[in-house]
Amino acid sequence: MTDSIISHFNPFPTLISERLVLRRAYLTDTDDLYICMSNPNVCRYETWTAHSSVIDTLGYVNSLMIKHDEGVCTEWIIENKKTQRAIGMINVHDISERNRTCEMGFWLAEDCWGMGFASEAARRIEEFMFGQTGINKLICMCAAQNRQSEKTIRNLGMRHEGTLRKHILIKGAYNDIKVYSILKEEYNPKRP
Ligand SMILES: CC(C)(COP(=O)(O)OP(=O)(O)OC[C@H]1O[C@@H](n2cnc3c(N)ncnc32)[C@H](O)[C@@H]1OP(=O)(O)O)[C@@H](O)C(=O)NCCC(=O)NCCS
């Protein structure tokens, strides 16, 4: 019998790449994450709104830590190895055990855009999900206007499946959402 996908998150897996550590959350991440999560540019295409106080971020980090302790969290802090700073987050969600699918999402601190960190983190998650958890398909969705995110998604070798019209309410407006995916048989860990 195949292990469930979620069983691979207990204990929570720390994943290492060239410049990054993808790991669980700690209270000490709060200030770094507040800088990102209070920035309206970071959450422009996200369903959540910018944090107005560090207390919001503290509550969020706390809830992550509880889920990490319970072995049910599927969200990683992206830490820059060199600076040891939490520079963003990456997650898998909407896991379907029956269909062996899940969706991936990510965001970075604005001062870390344009350095390839999101692509690096996402490739490491791709490697883990296909290599360890036995998924058959990994999905990424982005607002049609979110060109930066779409570029990162395409970098992963994902293919455009279609566009869901006015599918998600973001900051009061219904957004067209582009759906991308990569299948197990298409995934090539050696791809540059
Ligand atoms: C989406 C988001 C994570 C993309 O960040 P990013 O830094 O542009 O993404 P990547 O890691 O793929 O980096 C690619 C860029 O880094 C550059 N780069 C520099 N060094 C690099 C390296 N070593 N390796 C790869 N790319 C590198 C690339 O040339 C590319 O630049 P370009 O966009 O000017 O062509 C970021 O814009 C973000 O956090 N946005 C807000 C949240 C969001 O919208 N999340 C997605 C929701 S679906």
The ligand as an ORCA input file, in Angstrom:
! r2SCAN-3c Opt
* xyz 0 1
  C       6.203     35.366     -7.501
  C       7.553     35.706     -6.898
  C       7.874     34.731     -5.755
  C       8.601     35.592     -7.991
  O       9.858     36.023     -7.492
  P      11.137     36.081     -8.456
  O      12.297     36.422     -7.634
  O      10.829     36.929     -9.629
  O      11.176     34.585     -8.988
  P      12.355     33.643     -9.402
  O      12.986     33.026     -8.227
  O      11.767     32.718    -10.399
  O      13.434     34.595    -10.040
  C      13.478     34.832    -11.423
  C      14.242     36.091    -11.685
  O      15.489     36.060    -10.980
  C      16.580     36.236    -11.922
  N      17.745     35.513    -11.394
  C      18.838     36.107    -10.858
  N      19.669     35.170    -10.396
  C      19.115     33.967    -10.661
  C      19.519     32.632    -10.415
  N      20.655     32.348     -9.794
  N      18.697     31.647    -10.803
  C      17.521     31.905    -11.420
  N      17.081     33.164    -11.659
  C      17.891     34.196    -11.287
  C      16.007     35.741    -13.208
  O      16.702     36.280    -14.325
  C      14.580     36.268    -13.142
  O      14.579     37.670    -13.378
  P      13.472     38.367    -14.331
  O      12.148     38.149    -13.653
  O      13.888     39.789    -14.349
  O      13.542     37.653    -15.626
  C       7.593     37.165     -6.346
  O       7.327     38.047     -7.395
  C       6.577     37.362     -5.245
  O       6.814     37.015     -4.096
  N       5.417     37.956     -5.599
  C       4.382     38.218     -4.638
  C       3.683     36.951     -4.176
  C       3.063     36.181     -5.329
  O       2.494     36.776     -6.237
  N       3.171     34.857     -5.232
  C       2.638     33.963     -6.244
  C       1.211     33.711     -6.017
  S       0.592     32.596     -7.262
*
